[in-house]
Amino acid sequence: MESVFNFGLCVILLLIAKKKKKVGLVACVYLILYSLGRFLIEFYRGDIIRGQVGLLSTSQLIALLVVVLTSFIVFLSQYRNRLMGSKGL
């Protein structure tokens, strides 16, 4: 299941890389999409022993943190670009 997800993610990232030339965009999209995919895949894993943080696994918590932090970085970059008129994310 994860290999199919990663293959699809690769295709999406290649398409974005061909169309958009903004520095760091592909990396941010990768972090967000991979983390969301990891979050969902963790529900279907059959691990008996894995770390738990409340109702979520450790991997799900980390995935959520990566999505939030990366989204925040993209937001700050967009805000800064509007103020300064530069070409970043």
CORZI-V165385 format. One line per field, one symbol per residue. phi: phi as a letter, one per 20 degrees, with the letter a starting at -180 (. if undefined). psi: psi as a letter, one per 20 degrees, with the letter a starting at -180 (. if undefined). burial: + if it has 9 or more other C-alpha atoms within 8 Angstrom, else -. A space follows every 10 residues. Layout:
phi: ???
psi: ???
burial: ???
This chain:
phi: .fffgfffff ffffffffed dffnfffffg ffffffffgf fffefdfedb fccmedfgff ffffffffff ffffgfffff fffdmeddg
psi: ghhgghgggg gghggghhhp kppigggggg gggggggggg hhhiqkpgoq qqnciqrghg gggggggggg hgggghgggg hhhikrnc.
burial: ----++--+- --+--++--- ----++-+++ +++++++++- ++-------- ------++++ +-++-++--+ +--+--++-+ +------++
